[in-house]
């Protein structure tokens, strides 16, 4: 019970700090942070990464290489992070 309270409180605090930083930092820094968050999402969310790569494989098949599919998936995650 206390563990959930601590996680919720810490998460809320970190999100508020991040929100303040986003308002204070210049746009270029915000975009760089968004790209970093998006790339972190790509590397740490294995299931979503697999879904993205599977969707690209279904869409493009053998028309593009595997490295291009990875590049497109990373681009999608970084774009989402900047949004």
C-alpha positions, 0 to 999 in steps of 0.5 A: 500500500505504501509502495503505491503511494510512494510511486504515485507521489514520486511520479507526480513530482517528477512530471511536475518538475518536467513540466516546469522545465519545459516552460523554462527551457528554450524550444530547441532544448525541449525538442532535444529532450523530446527526441531523447525521451522518444529514443528511450521509449524505443529502447525500453519498450520492447513490446511497442518496438516489436509492434512498430517493426511488425507493422512496418514489415507488414506494410513494406515487406521486402521493399525496404531493408531491415535497417530502414525499418529500424530507422523508420521505427526510431523516427516514429518514436522520436517524433512521438517524444517531441509531440 
